[in-house]
């Protein structure tokens, strides 16, 4: 009779230990899965941003030899102007 009670108690303890292990494993895997999903979302956003940059660069590449683009760069970056063009400088800056 006492031997049966000990076996019964050991089986219960073993089942509880297994249940605790299963729940712990499930929760840790769920935490890892959530972390991986967040990483995947962040990477997809980065890919979208880089695709936009790529499109802008392709547009620039297509227009790089156009007269308007060359004139814009000469004005903005090199401070060059067309002959007989009046340039006004704001001295209040």
N, C-alpha and C positions, 0 to 999 in steps of 0.2 A: 504494500500500500504506500509506504513512504517512498519507495523506489519509483513508483508511477508518478507521484507528485513531483519529484525532482525532475524526471524526464519531461513532464508537462511544463514545468516552469522553465526549463532549459529551452524547450521548443519555443515557448512564448518569447523569451529573451532573444533568441536567435532570430525569430520573425520580426521583432521590433527593431533589432539591429540592422537587418536587411532592409526593412522599410525606411529607416533613417538614412542608410547609405544610398538607396535609390532616390529619395527626395533630394538629398544633398547633391548627388550627381546631376539630377535633372536641373536643379537651380543653377549650378555652376555652368552647365552647358547652355542654359538659356541666357545667362549673363554673357558668355562668350559669343553666342549667336547675335545678341543685340549689339555688341561691340563691333562685330564684323559687318552687320547691316549698316551701322552708322558710318563705318569706314567706306563701305561701298557707295553709300549716298554721297559722301564727301568727294570721293574720286570721280563719280559721275558728274558732279558739279564742276570739278576742275577740268574734266574733259570738255564739257560744254564751253567753258571760258576759253580754253585753248583753241577750240574749233572757231570761236568768234574771232580770236586774234589771227588765226590762220586765214580766215576769210578777209579780214582787213588787210593783211599783208599781201594777199593775192590781188586785192583791189589796187593797192599801191604799186605792186609789180606791173599790173596791166597799164597803169597810168604814168609810169615813171618817165617815159620818153615824150609825154605830151607837153605842148608848149605852156599850157596853163599850170601844170605841176611844176615845171622848171621855173617859171616866173614866180610862183608862190614860194618856192624854196629860196630863190634868190632874194626875194623881199624879206621874208620872215627870218631866215637863218643867217643870211650873208649881208643884210642891209644894203642890197644893191637895188637900183631903181632905173627905169627907162630914161633915155636922154630926153631933156626938156620937160621932165616930170617935176612938179613942185612937191616938196616934202615939207610938211609942217610938223614941228616938234613941240610938244606940250611941255613948257618949263615949270608947270605947277606940280609936277609929280614929286 
